[in-house]
């Protein structure tokens, strides 16, 4: 195991050799390529089809004008019924939302709809038993194949549930128990790269379920041994799309760890965040890992081939303990995130090569626009079309203390809404 901070690498193991490329790392970890049947590019567009729809998409800067495609608020009525997360399905035909009313809603998306108000239509709605902690799509989901149309969720004091996205019916239940044989709820969850396993995060432990075997059978993988390793609640996961057996775990202890799934061994530990981790994402080529945390104004980009090296830092406004999502477009050209003040920020990842190496590599913001009147906690980029989904809202408290008129004006409005955007190129 290698412990890594932002200032130094304490153990320069073979994996940290900067001369190695990803193919060499794959060989050393005995990693094979994805089977074509589970490849995202083949699964979405077809084996011989090109992604021409991405041409001129996400051209950042002043040449882009954000335009609202549609807005949905009727499912999120009430001051406390704010969005807690939104995720496009891998095939892009459905959008999954999580809200504070303990409900998961699946919307069908009609890209070629002539009426913008009808672009989203509610397909199914599921109510969980308590506050929802996390949710995830089955990675090989494709609407023409009903058997693949499902997602998993975890909530307080309940087991992991596998739901049918078409009907909203419960398909399977996965139960985790502690050493006292008591049911424990997962703080986070994620399918692995091919959907065969469900990884669930707990205090200093990752429990792994076989999707084909519902029940209480699971594999236990401790993340900390004798106070060494990754401590705290495991709060988020990310699986490397190019190195199939590599995955990362984020923790509320402000740490990120990268593991080898085939052996369960921790490859290295990354430190440098100011708040507990709430979201992780690998780049499509597998060479970069993006991480963000709660009450943490920075999104960090780590170099997978050089553990401890921060390639770039992106600044945002985060003043809440909510999960604050971010996303990248399918070609990894831009990174998009929301802010506490209702704005959406966009960075051009190609500009990372121009950053100075002798100072902190802060990536300059290239575009920002007003998206909502409340905290934008959810961002999800469509896997095929030029559409970005945003969700907003947060818990508001009634303050009875005297305040000035200016403070009243500055107080954020309650805006619990789901919006779809296109970033259109402005003619010169």
Beta strands, then each sheet from edge to edge (+ up, - down):
strand 1: 3-4
strand 2: 64-72
strand 3: 83-88
strand 4: 94-99
strand 5: 103-109
strand 6: 120-127
strand 7: 132-137
strand 8: 150-155
strand 9: 160-164
strand 10: 170-174
strand 11: 176-177
strand 12: 183-184
strand 13: 188-191
strand 14: 197-202
strand 15: 205-210
strand 16: 219-222
strand 17: 224-225
strand 18: 228-229
strand 19: 234-239
strand 20: 246-251
strand 21: 255-260
strand 22: 265-271
strand 23: 277-282
strand 24: 288-293
strand 25: 298-303
strand 26: 310-315
strand 27: 326-328
strand 28: 334-338
strand 29: 343-348
strand 30: 367-370
strand 31: 376-381
strand 32: 388-392
strand 33: 418-425
sheet 1: 1+ 22+ 21- 20+ 19-
sheet 2: 2+ 33- 32+ 31-
sheet 3: 3+ 4- 5+ 6-
sheet 4: 7+ 8- 9+ 10-
sheet 5: 11+ 12-
sheet 6: 13+ 14- 15+ 16-
sheet 7: 17+ 18-
sheet 8: 23+ 24- 25+ 26-
sheet 9: 27+ 28- 29+ 30-
end
